[in-house]
Amino acid sequence: MAVAAKKVSILDRIATYRSQMPATISKIADLLTEEPRAPLDLSITDLAKRAGTSAASVTRFCRMIGYRGYSALRMGIAEELGRGDAQATWIRYRQTARPA
């Protein structure tokens, strides 16, 4: 029986690369931490506007955390949110990641 490799969550990816993110990319990370479903509801342009950055920065963000582009990020988020434990993890992370 083959063992499936554990997928790295999007929040873990963000945390891994957070210290390397320029300010514009970090704005996108902040938005996704606060609103993990945003990419499922927003176009790349709308997400960029909400984050106060550009669509090109969103694409760079996606690539930085290991996705080919915005569509792949959206699929990754949809997969994570489809798993019950992933949604609970996102909520827990949002509650503990907020600055004091």
Secondary structure, 3 states (H helix, E strand, C coil): CCCCCCCCCHHHHHHHHHHHCCHHHHHHHHHHHHCCCHHHHCCHHHHHHHHCCCHHHHHHHHHHCCCCCHHHHHHHHHHHHHCHHHHHHHHHHHHHHCCC
